[in-house]
Amino acid sequence: MRKRNVAILAIGLALASARANASPVLVGYPPNGGVVLGQAGSSGTGTGNIGAPDGTVGRANTYTNFNPIAGGYSDLWWGPNAIFGPLASNGGGGTSQGFTLSPFVPGNEAIFTGANNWTIQTAAGPVSAPVRVQLKTFDLAGVAINMVAAGSVPGLAGSLGVVLDVTPYLNTGFKADFVFQAQQANGTWVGVDQYFTNLDTQCVSPQGPSGCVIKSFNGAFWQEATNSEVPEPASLVLFGTGVLAIGRRVQTTRRRA
């Protein structure tokens, strides 16, 4: 009976060790097993625009129909891993840059700011403004769900500082809203397309402002494989055998004493 208890203890310790050492792996988009991506603009129709004129929801991405069984994972995270822009093209001038996470408190909103002002060439001369990207996360019913600092997830690397634990929403899916914004002289934030349209620039595009102000938001997935939580059978046998041997040695010592 004692031998059996020692063996169970050995397996339990091995499993705990494996779970503690497992790390999420960056798989990008889509996650293994697939996902259905839906995109909408701030009006709820169309493809959406990440520099929307109203400056609220530039684009709403919905992620549904996850398949963790086919994907071979038990836990899944989502978050931004690359943000660039805005860049005015076709003679409008402008600068492009990456964005970094502003001070973050766990919640459903994260702000990413450009290191430098966005500079635009106009007929009256260059104009510059601070720029940021606003990201919010919700369930499909519109209820806020919180992101966490990426550093709080052991082993997760390659994000821009925040991730959403998707695991509780694998059956239902989730939504991520994001928009590029520029700060006006009065301190209010508006969509970068609206900001650009209000200026006298030389940019002309069939797509309107969205064709002049180029920007990019990339979201990625990190997953923890199902089998990464369970050590190989051989490892369990060796570990269990070692503990059993220790148990036998302790028993022998006691008998001799």
MIBARO-43900 format. One record per residue (C-alpha): x, y, z; residue in three letters. Coordinates in pm, whole numbers. Layout:
// MIBARO-43900
+--------+--------+--------+---------+
|   east |  north |     up | residuo |
+--------+--------+--------+---------+
|      X |      Y |      Z |     ala |
...
+--------+--------+--------+---------+
// end
This chain:
// MIBARO-43900
+--------+--------+--------+---------+
|   east |  north |     up | residuo |
+--------+--------+--------+---------+
|      0 |      0 |      0 |     met |
|    286 |    235 |     85 |     arg |
|    452 |    165 |   -251 |     lys |
|    132 |    257 |   -435 |     arg |
|    100 |    583 |   -245 |     asn |
|    460 |    671 |   -323 |     val |
|    401 |    600 |   -693 |     ala |
|     94 |    825 |   -699 |     ile |
|    292 |   1098 |   -526 |     leu |
|    569 |   1064 |   -786 |     ala |
|    329 |   1100 |  -1078 |     ile |
|    158 |   1398 |   -914 |     gly |
|    490 |   1574 |   -861 |     leu |
|    592 |   1507 |  -1221 |     ala |
|    264 |   1646 |  -1357 |     leu |
|    289 |   1955 |  -1139 |     ala |
|    644 |   2012 |  -1258 |     ser |
|    541 |   1975 |  -1623 |     ala |
|    258 |   2225 |  -1588 |     arg |
|    483 |   2473 |  -1415 |     ala |
|    742 |   2449 |  -1693 |     asn |
|    503 |   2461 |  -1993 |     ala |
|    522 |   2786 |  -2193 |     ser |
|    275 |   2934 |  -2445 |     pro |
|    403 |   2919 |  -2803 |     val |
|    347 |   3203 |  -3050 |     leu |
|    153 |   3065 |  -3348 |     val |
|     44 |   3397 |  -3502 |     gly |
|   -282 |   3389 |  -3693 |     tyr |
|   -480 |   3170 |  -3719 |     pro |
|   -436 |   2945 |  -3415 |     pro |
|   -391 |   2575 |  -3480 |     asn |
|   -726 |   2415 |  -3550 |     gly |
|   -860 |   2731 |  -3713 |     gly |
|  -1088 |   3021 |  -3620 |     val |
|  -1359 |   3226 |  -3793 |     val |
|  -1274 |   3597 |  -3818 |     leu |
|  -1546 |   3856 |  -3862 |     gly |
|  -1476 |   4226 |  -3922 |     gln |
|  -1706 |   4525 |  -3895 |     ala |
|  -1675 |   4902 |  -3882 |     gly |
|  -1804 |   5136 |  -3616 |     ser |
|  -2148 |   5137 |  -3781 |     ser |
|  -2166 |   4760 |  -3753 |     gly |
|  -2151 |   4708 |  -4130 |     thr |
|  -1882 |   4691 |  -4394 |     gly |
|  -1522 |   4588 |  -4354 |     thr |
|  -1438 |   4855 |  -4099 |     gly |
|  -1159 |   5107 |  -4092 |     asn |
|   -894 |   5127 |  -3823 |     ile |
|   -883 |   5506 |  -3856 |     gly |
|  -1260 |   5554 |  -3839 |     ala |
|  -1385 |   5914 |  -3865 |     pro |
|  -1581 |   5895 |  -3540 |     asp |
|  -1268 |   5804 |  -3347 |     gly |
|  -1442 |   5536 |  -3140 |     thr |
|  -1449 |   5184 |  -3280 |     val |
|  -1226 |   5181 |  -3585 |     gly |
|  -1260 |   4809 |  -3642 |     arg |
|  -1436 |   4535 |  -3451 |     ala |
|  -1284 |   4190 |  -3498 |     asn |
|  -1479 |   3888 |  -3376 |     thr |
|  -1310 |   3551 |  -3328 |     tyr |
|  -1531 |   3243 |  -3310 |     thr |
|  -1536 |   2868 |  -3386 |     asn |
|  -1213 |   2775 |  -3214 |     phe |
|  -1115 |   2409 |  -3233 |     asn |
|   -877 |   2324 |  -2948 |     pro |
|   -912 |   1949 |  -3009 |     ile |
|   -794 |   1970 |  -3371 |     ala |
|   -545 |   2238 |  -3270 |     gly |
|   -398 |   2026 |  -2994 |     gly |
|   -398 |   2297 |  -2728 |     tyr |
|   -550 |   2339 |  -2385 |     ser |
|   -492 |   2712 |  -2327 |     asp |
|   -503 |   3004 |  -2570 |     leu |
|   -412 |   3372 |  -2551 |     trp |
|   -459 |   3659 |  -2798 |     trp |
|   -295 |   4000 |  -2818 |     gly |
|   -129 |   4255 |  -3047 |     pro |
|    223 |   4173 |  -3158 |     asn |
|    287 |   4451 |  -3415 |     ala |
|    140 |   4799 |  -3464 |     ile |
|    268 |   5047 |  -3723 |     phe |
|    147 |   5375 |  -3868 |     gly |
|      5 |   5614 |  -3950 |     pro |
|    175 |   5686 |  -4281 |     leu |
|     41 |   5943 |  -4526 |     ala |
|    111 |   5845 |  -4886 |     ser |
|     61 |   5981 |  -5240 |     asn |
|    233 |   6312 |  -5173 |     gly |
|     77 |   6376 |  -4835 |     gly |
|    401 |   6317 |  -4649 |     gly |
|    401 |   6180 |  -4299 |     gly |
|    592 |   5936 |  -4084 |     thr |
|    548 |   5573 |  -3986 |     ser |
|    649 |   5427 |  -3650 |     gln |
|    588 |   5145 |  -3409 |     gly |
|    377 |   5176 |  -3093 |     phe |
|    446 |   5077 |  -2734 |     thr |
|    213 |   5001 |  -2445 |     leu |
|    129 |   5290 |  -2213 |     ser |
|    107 |   5226 |  -1836 |     pro |
|   -145 |   4945 |  -1806 |     phe |
|   -380 |   4837 |  -1528 |     val |
|   -550 |   4500 |  -1593 |     pro |
|   -880 |   4580 |  -1761 |     gly |
|  -1049 |   4567 |  -2100 |     asn |
|   -869 |   4874 |  -2239 |     glu |
|   -507 |   4916 |  -2344 |     ala |
|   -347 |   5224 |  -2500 |     ile |
|    -43 |   5212 |  -2728 |     phe |
|    140 |   5535 |  -2807 |     thr |
|    382 |   5638 |  -3078 |     gly |
|    725 |   5747 |  -2961 |     ala |
|    708 |   6053 |  -3184 |     asn |
|    440 |   6286 |  -3315 |     asn |
|    282 |   6211 |  -3651 |     trp |
|    409 |   6475 |  -3893 |     thr |
|    204 |   6562 |  -4203 |     ile |
|    301 |   6791 |  -4490 |     gln |
|     26 |   7040 |  -4573 |     thr |
|     -4 |   7342 |  -4802 |     ala |
|     60 |   7565 |  -4501 |     ala |
|    360 |   7364 |  -4383 |     gly |
|    417 |   7059 |  -4162 |     pro |
|    166 |   6973 |  -3893 |     val |
|    233 |   6723 |  -3614 |     ser |
|     19 |   6553 |  -3352 |     ala |
|     54 |   6279 |  -3089 |     pro |
|    -93 |   5947 |  -3201 |     val |
|   -216 |   5642 |  -3018 |     arg |
|   -400 |   5312 |  -3068 |     val |
|   -691 |   5226 |  -2841 |     gln |
|   -772 |   4855 |  -2792 |     leu |
|  -1076 |   4717 |  -2607 |     lys |
|  -1188 |   4357 |  -2557 |     thr |
|  -1540 |   4218 |  -2503 |     phe |
|  -1734 |   3895 |  -2512 |     asp |
|  -1980 |   3858 |  -2799 |     leu |
|  -2259 |   4005 |  -2584 |     ala |
|  -2060 |   4326 |  -2546 |     gly |
|  -1957 |   4267 |  -2185 |     val |
|  -1604 |   4386 |  -2109 |     ala |
|  -1345 |   4113 |  -2053 |     ile |
|  -1009 |   4199 |  -1907 |     asn |
|   -667 |   4168 |  -2061 |     met |
|   -361 |   4104 |  -1846 |     val |
|      2 |   4208 |  -1864 |     ala |
|    189 |   3961 |  -2084 |     ala |
|    456 |   3931 |  -1818 |     gly |
|    203 |   3772 |  -1584 |     ser |
|    182 |   3467 |  -1815 |     val |
|    499 |   3260 |  -1755 |     pro |
|    695 |   3194 |  -2073 |     gly |
|    479 |   3405 |  -2305 |     leu |
|    696 |   3618 |  -2535 |     ala |
|    651 |   3829 |  -2849 |     gly |
|    349 |   4042 |  -2756 |     ser |
|    329 |   4419 |  -2720 |     leu |
|    273 |   4385 |  -2348 |     gly |
|    -88 |   4273 |  -2303 |     val |
|   -280 |   3955 |  -2384 |     val |
|   -631 |   3822 |  -2341 |     leu |
|   -682 |   3475 |  -2193 |     asp |
|   -910 |   3325 |  -2458 |     val |
|   -943 |   2987 |  -2286 |     thr |
|  -1274 |   3070 |  -2107 |     pro |
|  -1421 |   3189 |  -2440 |     tyr |
|  -1323 |   2901 |  -2669 |     leu |
|  -1688 |   2792 |  -2698 |     asn |
|  -1835 |   3138 |  -2752 |     thr |
|  -1561 |   3356 |  -2899 |     gly |
|  -1462 |   3716 |  -2821 |     phe |
|  -1437 |   4061 |  -2980 |     lys |
|  -1149 |   4309 |  -3008 |     ala |
|  -1212 |   4673 |  -3102 |     asp |
|   -922 |   4896 |  -3202 |     phe |
|   -870 |   5237 |  -3362 |     val |
|   -580 |   5467 |  -3454 |     phe |
|   -630 |   5815 |  -3312 |     gln |
|   -462 |   6157 |  -3332 |     ala |
|   -484 |   6430 |  -3071 |     gln |
|   -631 |   6760 |  -3183 |     gln |
|   -514 |   7098 |  -3058 |     ala |
|   -802 |   7107 |  -2808 |     asn |
|   -683 |   6781 |  -2652 |     gly |
|   -955 |   6553 |  -2789 |     thr |
|   -874 |   6232 |  -2972 |     trp |
|  -1022 |   6156 |  -3314 |     val |
|   -966 |   5889 |  -3577 |     gly |
|   -650 |   5953 |  -3779 |     val |
|   -849 |   5955 |  -4105 |     asp |
|  -1072 |   6233 |  -3978 |     gln |
|   -769 |   6425 |  -3853 |     tyr |
|   -599 |   6387 |  -4191 |     phe |
|   -912 |   6486 |  -4385 |     thr |
|   -938 |   6813 |  -4195 |     asn |
|   -596 |   6918 |  -4324 |     leu |
|   -512 |   7063 |  -4665 |     asp |
|   -288 |   6786 |  -4800 |     thr |
|   -186 |   6671 |  -5145 |     gln |
|   -294 |   6311 |  -5093 |     cys |
|   -558 |   6175 |  -5331 |     val |
|   -679 |   5816 |  -5316 |     ser |
|   -978 |   5625 |  -5459 |     pro |
|  -1031 |   5485 |  -5109 |     gln |
|  -1047 |   5829 |  -4953 |     gly |
|   -850 |   5906 |  -4635 |     pro |
|   -807 |   5538 |  -4553 |     ser |
|   -608 |   5502 |  -4875 |     gly |
|   -380 |   5790 |  -4778 |     cys |
|   -325 |   5714 |  -4412 |     val |
|   -171 |   5369 |  -4405 |     ile |
|   -164 |   5181 |  -4075 |     lys |
|   -131 |   4823 |  -3956 |     ser |
|   -255 |   4635 |  -3648 |     phe |
|   -153 |   4270 |  -3616 |     asn |
|   -309 |   4040 |  -3359 |     gly |
|   -160 |   3700 |  -3278 |     ala |
|   -238 |   3388 |  -3079 |     phe |
|    -26 |   3200 |  -2829 |     trp |
|   -118 |   2847 |  -2736 |     gln |
|    -11 |   2588 |  -2485 |     glu |
|    -19 |   2240 |  -2630 |     ala |
|   -233 |   1982 |  -2455 |     thr |
|     53 |   1733 |  -2444 |     asn |
|    289 |   1995 |  -2302 |     ser |
|    115 |   1952 |  -1968 |     glu |
|    186 |   1579 |  -1949 |     val |
|    541 |   1442 |  -1935 |     pro |
|    640 |   1148 |  -2151 |     glu |
|    554 |    804 |  -2004 |     pro |
|    924 |    718 |  -1981 |     ala |
|    982 |   1025 |  -1766 |     ser |
|    701 |    925 |  -1533 |     leu |
|    838 |    572 |  -1501 |     val |
|   1190 |    690 |  -1425 |     leu |
|   1068 |    950 |  -1179 |     phe |
|    833 |    705 |  -1007 |     gly |
|   1099 |    433 |   -995 |     thr |
|   1342 |    675 |   -836 |     gly |
|   1097 |    775 |   -565 |     val |
|   1002 |    411 |   -504 |     leu |
|   1369 |    325 |   -464 |     ala |
|   1404 |    599 |   -207 |     ile |
|   1098 |    464 |    -29 |     gly |
|   1242 |    112 |    -19 |     arg |
|   1572 |    242 |    113 |     arg |
|   1398 |    431 |    392 |     val |
|   1199 |    120 |    486 |     gln |
|   1516 |    -98 |    487 |     thr |
|   1696 |    152 |    708 |     thr |
|   1408 |    152 |    954 |     arg |
|   1408 |   -232 |    972 |     arg |
|   1781 |   -241 |   1034 |     arg |
|   1747 |     15 |   1308 |     ala |
+--------+--------+--------+---------+
// end
